[in-house]
Amino acid sequence: MDKFQPRCYPCALRRALCTAEKVSDDSWLQHKVIDEAMRHLSEIEGNLPPAEVVGDLLGSVHEVLGTADPWKKEREAWVAEMTEALPDLRERIASDPDPLGRALLISARTNAFSNEILQTNALRLDLQKLGLRQSEQSDSEFRHEDRATFEKSLQSADKLVFVHDTAPEVPADIALLEEIRNQKPKLQITHVIKNSQISMNDLTGIFAEDGVLKPLGEVLESNSPLGLSPHDWSAEISEALTSADLVICKGASHMQTLDGVDFKIYSLLRAKCPVTAASNQCSIGDLLFMRIG
């Protein structure tokens, strides 16, 4: 499990400021948020993973800002755009010689919607690589990949838990899960989602039986700010993870907090920061699909 490192401090402060800027351009309020963030960071335990530290930090930032959901407008706009792209994603997967491989790459590439990199130009570049925008580039492989062991585990699995990360990724996650279900038609799928409004992670209400984004199984909600630390599991989530034959978790925060847990867990993500990249011997922007549990 990665520990909060000196290089994590600038990123944590940037996320705090980025959230404040969504609420107001008042420099006094932004100073107040940064002061609170620095106070909070001065008291952290050094052995905690970055996801836990930043999650708690953003919680304290929201108390200062006094607003329920500063990311609502931007989050909903990106969800709408990615949902509109879902038919194209499905077509790209179905027409690929390796549909499961393409679905994994697409889902990993959309793991780009995090506060610290939430700049429109950066996201557009990622969507270009995904193929949703005209581009000369396209992702063709993972930097690190445990595909063979995953498929072996999938062959014998009856229950899969998929831990979602940010809301705009859900359409690509759905396309991936549909392809996994094609490979294993009787697989029982459980979605684990966040209901915390401190970031782009709030997925409350994103699934609808009569909408485009239909769940492929039971949906369980977690109120953990970031990541999914064992001490924050509800009884329902604990039971789902314990009984699962296979777990896929999206994003670095889930990789950090679930690493070392004694389940068959595969982490699917884009390396978005130098700490994640260094701990996984890769470069920022690389796609990873690795067994961590």
Buried (B, 14 or more C-beta within 10 A) or exposed (E): BBBBBEEBBEBBBBBBBBBBBBBBEEEEBBEBBBEBBBEBBEEBEEEBBBBBBBBBBBBBBBEBBEBEBBBBEBBBEBBEBBBEBBEEBBEBBBEBEEBBBBBBBBBBBBBBBBBBBBEEEEBEBBBBBBBBEEEEEEBEEBBBBBBEEBEEBBEEBEBBBBBBBBBBBBBBBBBBBBBBBBEBEEBBBBBBBBEBBBBBBBBEEBBEEEEEBEBBBEBBBBEBBBBBBEEBBBEBBEEBBEEBBBBBBBBBBBBBBBBEBEBBBBBBBBBBBBBBBBBBEBEEBBBBBBBBB
